[in-house]
Amino acid sequence: MNSQTSTLTHRPPPTPSPSDSTSTLHSQDGKPGFPQPSIPEEPVVLPNASQVPGPTHNAPVAAKKPTITNRLTRMFSQAKVPSQSEASNGRESGASDTDSNKGSSWTPNPPSRQQSYTDKQPQSAAESERRLSTTNVKKETKDTDHAQAHKRFEISPDGTHQHTLKSAKRQEKLSDMLRDMLGGKKRDDHSQDEHQQLSLMSTWVDQLRNEREKLASDKKGGPNATATLVQKYGKCQEIVGRGAFGIVRISHKTDPKDSKAEQLYAVKEFRRRPQESPKKYQKRLTSEFCISSSLRHPNVIHTLDLLQDAKGDYCEVMEFCAGGDLYTLVLAAGKLEVQEADCYFKQLMCGVEYLHEMGVAHRDLKPENLLLTTHGSLKITDFGNGECFRMAWEKEAHMTAGLCGSAPYIAPEEYTDKEFDPRAVDVWATGVIYMAMRTGRHLWRVAKRDEDEFFDRYVEGRRGDDGYGPIETLHRRRCRNVIYSILDPDPGPTRRLTASKVLKSEWLREIQLCKAALEGF
C-alpha cells in the first residue's frame, strides 16, 4: 500500500443516521433501485428453451430438512469440483434456483390488471376485429424485434454464458417505469403489503424527487475546465451519476490515433460538504484518491488522475464503464437469472478479497457502487468511505468503529459501541447484495434488533429448522449455507466467513465466470 494512505489509519467514529449515510456517489449510470416483479424483464435466452418440460404434478415428498447448524458443518467439505460438463449439467438443473419457494409466504402478490374505461363511441364487430388484429401484429413484431436486438444474458449450449449490457436502453426503460409510477398506472391499493416496503423502487423515486432541484443546477454547471483537464481528458458533458456530495460526467476526448473515434472517461466532481473547511475538503479527497489510485485489479475501478478545476474544486478521473451499474440493472430486470447473479457475485468476492489483502476496507459496498462493462465485467468503485486497516509493513489489522454506508447494507455490529473488523462489514454487505440480485428487493430496512421486523424474523428464522423465507427460496443447499454464514450476526472470524473462505466454498468454486470477467474487458 502506498505510504500516502497512512492518514487513514485512525478513523474517528462518526454517528450519522443510516438514512443520511448514503453520501457516497451513485454509479456512473444514474439513479438506481429495484423494481416490482411485475415489471417486464429484458429477454433471457436459454438453450433449447422450447424443450423444457412443464411442471410435474406428482412431486415426491420432501425429506426432513436438516438444521442450519448441520448444513453449515458440511459447507467446506473437500468434495471434488465438477468438470465443465458436470458443472454445466448442474447449472441447468439449478436454473430454477429461485423457483422453489419451499412453502414460503414471502412470495409477493401477483400484480392485478386495472379495468380500462373509454368515452369513445362503440364500434362495429368487424371494425373492432380489424383493429385488434392490427394491434396484435404490431405488438408481436415489436416484441420480436426487441428480443433479436438485445439479449441481456445468454447461455451457450456448452454451458458458458455472456452478458450484453446496454445502458441507454436501460435508462429508457427506467424512464418509462418512473413515468408509469408517478402517473399512478401501476398503483394498486391491495398490493401495498409488508414485503413491498423492502422494494427499492419507492426509495429510488424519493431520491429523484429530493434531487430535482439539484438537477437544474448540475445541468447548468459542470467543472470550470482548466487547460490541463481538457487537454488530458477532453470536455465534460452528460451527467451519468449523482450523489449527495458530487456528480459524475462523461468526458469526451478525440482519439489521437483516430480522429473519428473518441476516448471516454468518467469525471467525478466533488462538492464541498456543508461547513467543511478547505483543509478538510482537500484531505478527504486526497485520501480517497490515494486509496483508489493504488489499487490494480480487474474487479476494481481504475482511477487515473485527480485535478482541480478553475473554481478550486477537485475532479477525479476514472475509466468509464458503459454497461452502467448493478443497481439499475436489477431495477430494470426485476431480478437476475441464477447464473447471471452468480457470475457477478463471484467477481464481487474476487474484488473484495483483493481489497482486504491490500489492507483496504470499502465500508460502503452496495449495487450503486458496482459498475459494469458492456460485456459484464464488474468493478468496485467509490472509496469515499474506504479506510486502511493495515499498512504494508503491518501484520495485524486495526479494528474500527463508527457508522457509515447505506442502511440496508450496514452490518449489525456497526450499531454497537464496540470496535469491529471492517473486513467483516464488507463481507456482510456482499450477502445483502446477492439476495438483492436474486430477489429484486432488500432483506430488511436496517439490520438492528427490535427496530426492524424483517431483521427480527431473520434472526429468529436462522435459529430454527425452517430458516428464513427469502433465503430458503434459493434452491441450492450450498448457496444457502454460504449466504447464511455471510449474514451471521456474529462478526467473529469463527462465525462470519471471510472473503477468502467464501471463494473457497464449494458453491463459489463451481461458479463459472464469463469470458469478460476472466479477461477483464
Solvent accessible surface area in square Angstrom, and as a share of the most:
residue,aa,sasa,rsa
1,M,45,0.20
2,N,64,0.33
3,S,77,0.50
4,Q,111,0.49
5,T,1,0.00
6,S,52,0.33
7,T,78,0.45
8,L,32,0.16
9,T,30,0.17
10,H,155,0.69
11,R,63,0.23
12,P,101,0.63
13,P,89,0.56
14,P,51,0.32
15,T,124,0.72
16,P,50,0.32
17,S,52,0.34
18,P,35,0.22
19,S,88,0.57
20,D,105,0.54
21,S,7,0.05
22,T,41,0.24
23,S,24,0.15
24,T,8,0.05
25,L,12,0.06
26,H,8,0.04
27,S,3,0.02
28,Q,6,0.03
29,D,11,0.06
30,G,13,0.12
31,K,13,0.06
32,P,0,0.00
33,G,0,0.00
34,F,0,0.00
35,P,2,0.01
36,Q,33,0.14
37,P,76,0.48
38,S,48,0.31
39,I,6,0.03
40,P,91,0.57
41,E,74,0.33
42,E,14,0.06
43,P,36,0.23
44,V,37,0.21
45,V,52,0.30
46,L,65,0.32
47,P,41,0.26
48,N,102,0.53
49,A,60,0.47
50,S,111,0.72
51,Q,136,0.61
52,V,98,0.57
53,P,116,0.73
54,G,57,0.54
55,P,122,0.77
56,T,108,0.63
57,H,173,0.77
58,N,139,0.71
59,A,76,0.59
60,P,124,0.78
61,V,147,0.85
62,A,92,0.72
63,A,94,0.73
64,K,188,0.80
65,K,64,0.27
66,P,48,0.30
67,T,47,0.27
68,I,8,0.04
69,T,95,0.55
70,N,72,0.37
71,R,1,0.00
72,L,42,0.21
73,T,104,0.61
74,R,106,0.39
75,M,6,0.03
76,F,79,0.33
77,S,53,0.34
78,Q,169,0.75
79,A,38,0.29
80,K,167,0.71
81,V,65,0.37
82,P,36,0.23
83,S,55,0.35
84,Q,101,0.45
85,S,75,0.48
86,E,85,0.38
87,A,13,0.10
88,S,11,0.07
89,N,96,0.49
90,G,39,0.38
91,R,29,0.10
92,E,108,0.48
93,S,82,0.53
94,G,6,0.05
95,A,44,0.34
96,S,51,0.33
97,D,0,0.00
98,T,29,0.17
99,D,73,0.38
100,S,31,0.20
101,N,56,0.29
102,K,89,0.38
103,G,81,0.78
104,S,25,0.16
105,S,104,0.67
106,W,22,0.08
107,T,70,0.40
108,P,37,0.23
109,N,88,0.45
110,P,114,0.71
111,P,90,0.56
112,S,67,0.43
113,R,231,0.84
114,Q,104,0.46
115,Q,136,0.61
116,S,101,0.65
117,Y,181,0.69
118,T,100,0.58
119,D,147,0.76
120,K,165,0.70
121,Q,152,0.67
122,P,127,0.80
123,Q,89,0.39
124,S,70,0.45
125,A,88,0.68
126,A,78,0.60
127,E,52,0.23
128,S,46,0.30
129,E,125,0.56
130,R,133,0.49
131,R,122,0.45
132,L,111,0.55
133,S,59,0.38
134,T,57,0.33
135,T,81,0.47
136,N,65,0.33
137,V,89,0.51
138,K,137,0.58
139,K,123,0.52
140,E,114,0.51
141,T,71,0.42
142,K,149,0.63
143,D,74,0.39
144,T,68,0.40
145,D,80,0.41
146,H,79,0.35
147,A,38,0.29
148,Q,132,0.59
149,A,66,0.51
150,H,5,0.02
151,K,70,0.30
152,R,1,0.00
153,F,0,0.00
154,E,47,0.21
155,I,20,0.10
156,S,36,0.24
157,P,121,0.76
158,D,83,0.43
159,G,5,0.05
160,T,44,0.26
161,H,11,0.05
162,Q,100,0.44
163,H,4,0.02
164,T,52,0.30
165,L,3,0.02
166,K,83,0.35
167,S,22,0.14
168,A,78,0.61
169,K,86,0.36
170,R,4,0.01
171,Q,64,0.28
172,E,112,0.50
173,K,38,0.16
174,L,4,0.02
175,S,56,0.36
176,D,68,0.35
177,M,9,0.04
178,L,39,0.20
179,R,144,0.52
180,D,31,0.16
181,M,54,0.24
182,L,74,0.37
183,G,58,0.55
184,G,22,0.21
185,K,146,0.62
186,K,96,0.41
187,R,150,0.55
188,D,20,0.10
189,D,126,0.65
190,H,166,0.74
191,S,27,0.17
192,Q,119,0.53
193,D,42,0.22
194,E,62,0.28
195,H,21,0.09
196,Q,36,0.16
197,Q,93,0.42
198,L,3,0.02
199,S,2,0.01
200,L,13,0.06
201,M,2,0.01
202,S,61,0.39
203,T,53,0.31
204,W,10,0.03
205,V,5,0.03
206,D,69,0.36
207,Q,36,0.16
208,L,45,0.22
209,R,124,0.45
210,N,116,0.59
211,E,24,0.11
212,R,152,0.55
213,E,153,0.69
214,K,80,0.34
215,L,63,0.31
216,A,55,0.43
217,S,67,0.43
218,D,10,0.05
219,K,141,0.60
220,K,175,0.74
221,G,50,0.48
222,G,18,0.17
223,P,21,0.13
224,N,64,0.33
225,A,54,0.42
226,T,38,0.22
227,A,69,0.54
228,T,67,0.39
229,L,3,0.01
230,V,64,0.37
231,Q,130,0.58
232,K,87,0.37
233,Y,22,0.08
234,G,7,0.07
235,K,135,0.57
236,C,21,0.13
237,Q,87,0.39
238,E,78,0.35
239,I,39,0.20
240,V,25,0.14
241,G,0,0.00
242,R,26,0.10
243,G,1,0.01
244,A,40,0.31
245,F,49,0.20
246,G,1,0.01
247,I,8,0.04
248,V,2,0.01
249,R,15,0.05
250,I,13,0.07
251,S,0,0.00
252,H,34,0.15
253,K,54,0.23
254,T,78,0.45
255,D,28,0.14
256,P,108,0.68
257,K,192,0.81
258,D,68,0.35
259,S,93,0.60
260,K,193,0.82
261,A,36,0.28
262,E,104,0.46
263,Q,61,0.27
264,L,68,0.34
265,Y,38,0.14
266,A,0,0.00
267,V,0,0.00
268,K,11,0.05
269,E,21,0.09
270,F,9,0.04
271,R,73,0.27
272,R,110,0.40
273,R,81,0.30
274,P,110,0.69
275,Q,193,0.86
276,E,23,0.10
277,S,46,0.30
278,P,86,0.54
279,K,167,0.71
280,K,138,0.58
281,Y,3,0.01
282,Q,91,0.40
283,K,117,0.49
284,R,42,0.15
285,L,1,0.00
286,T,47,0.27
287,S,11,0.07
288,E,9,0.04
289,F,44,0.18
290,C,16,0.09
291,I,1,0.00
292,S,4,0.02
293,S,29,0.19
294,S,31,0.20
295,L,2,0.01
296,R,141,0.51
297,H,49,0.22
298,P,69,0.43
299,N,9,0.05
300,V,4,0.02
301,I,2,0.01
302,H,66,0.29
303,T,3,0.02
304,L,65,0.32
305,D,22,0.12
306,L,32,0.16
307,L,27,0.14
308,Q,92,0.41
309,D,8,0.04
310,A,75,0.58
311,K,119,0.50
312,G,26,0.25
313,D,38,0.20
314,Y,22,0.08
315,C,1,0.01
316,E,3,0.01
317,V,0,0.00
318,M,8,0.03
319,E,46,0.21
320,F,47,0.20
321,C,2,0.01
322,A,44,0.34
323,G,0,0.00
324,G,2,0.02
325,D,0,0.00
326,L,1,0.00
327,Y,4,0.02
328,T,0,0.00
329,L,0,0.00
330,V,0,0.00
331,L,0,0.00
332,A,0,0.00
333,A,0,0.00
334,G,6,0.06
335,K,77,0.33
336,L,6,0.03
337,E,51,0.23
338,V,13,0.07
339,Q,16,0.07
340,E,0,0.00
341,A,0,0.00
342,D,6,0.03
343,C,0,0.00
344,Y,0,0.00
345,F,0,0.00
346,K,34,0.14
347,Q,1,0.01
348,L,1,0.01
349,M,0,0.00
350,C,33,0.20
351,G,0,0.00
352,V,0,0.00
353,E,42,0.19
354,Y,33,0.13
355,L,0,0.00
356,H,18,0.08
357,E,112,0.50
358,M,58,0.26
359,G,1,0.01
360,V,0,0.00
361,A,0,0.00
362,H,0,0.00
363,R,5,0.02
364,D,4,0.02
365,L,3,0.02
366,K,0,0.00
367,P,0,0.00
368,E,11,0.05
369,N,0,0.00
370,L,0,0.00
371,L,1,0.00
372,L,0,0.00
373,T,20,0.12
374,T,50,0.29
375,H,93,0.42
376,G,0,0.00
377,S,0,0.00
378,L,0,0.00
379,K,13,0.06
380,I,0,0.00
381,T,10,0.06
382,D,10,0.05
383,F,3,0.01
384,G,32,0.31
385,N,15,0.07
386,G,6,0.05
387,E,7,0.03
388,C,1,0.01
389,F,2,0.01
390,R,41,0.15
391,M,5,0.02
392,A,70,0.54
393,W,172,0.60
394,E,51,0.23
395,K,187,0.79
396,E,139,0.62
397,A,23,0.18
398,H,65,0.29
399,M,87,0.39
400,T,9,0.05
401,A,22,0.17
402,G,11,0.10
403,L,19,0.09
404,C,9,0.05
405,G,2,0.02
406,S,6,0.04
407,A,18,0.14
408,P,20,0.13
409,Y,11,0.04
410,I,3,0.01
411,A,0,0.00
412,P,22,0.14
413,E,14,0.06
414,E,7,0.03
415,Y,45,0.17
416,T,70,0.40
417,D,151,0.78
418,K,154,0.65
419,E,120,0.54
420,F,9,0.04
421,D,32,0.17
422,P,0,0.00
423,R,78,0.28
424,A,13,0.10
425,V,5,0.03
426,D,1,0.01
427,V,1,0.01
428,W,0,0.00
429,A,4,0.03
430,T,0,0.00
431,G,0,0.00
432,V,1,0.01
433,I,0,0.00
434,Y,0,0.00
435,M,1,0.00
436,A,0,0.00
437,M,1,0.01
438,R,0,0.00
439,T,15,0.09
440,G,1,0.01
441,R,6,0.02
442,H,7,0.03
443,L,1,0.00
444,W,0,0.00
445,R,93,0.34
446,V,26,0.15
447,A,0,0.00
448,K,67,0.29
449,R,96,0.35
450,D,125,0.65
451,E,111,0.50
452,D,2,0.01
453,E,72,0.32
454,F,2,0.01
455,F,2,0.01
456,D,34,0.17
457,R,98,0.36
458,Y,0,0.00
459,V,9,0.05
460,E,90,0.41
461,G,16,0.16
462,R,27,0.10
463,R,169,0.62
464,G,32,0.31
465,D,72,0.37
466,D,111,0.58
467,G,11,0.11
468,Y,14,0.05
469,G,23,0.22
470,P,3,0.02
471,I,0,0.00
472,E,6,0.03
473,T,7,0.04
474,L,0,0.00
475,H,84,0.37
476,R,55,0.20
477,R,86,0.32
478,R,73,0.27
479,C,0,0.00
480,R,14,0.05
481,N,0,0.00
482,V,0,0.00
483,I,0,0.00
484,Y,0,0.00
485,S,6,0.04
486,I,0,0.00
487,L,0,0.00
488,D,5,0.02
489,P,42,0.26
490,D,59,0.30
491,P,44,0.28
492,G,21,0.20
493,P,103,0.65
494,T,128,0.74
495,R,122,0.45
496,R,4,0.01
497,L,15,0.08
498,T,61,0.35
499,A,3,0.03
500,S,38,0.24
501,K,94,0.40
502,V,0,0.00
503,L,27,0.14
504,K,140,0.59
505,S,0,0.00
506,E,8,0.04
507,W,5,0.02
508,L,0,0.00
509,R,79,0.29
510,E,48,0.21
511,I,16,0.08
512,Q,50,0.22
513,L,30,0.15
514,C,4,0.02
515,K,131,0.55
516,A,4,0.03
517,A,10,0.08
518,L,123,0.61
519,E,110,0.49
520,G,25,0.24
521,F,87,0.36
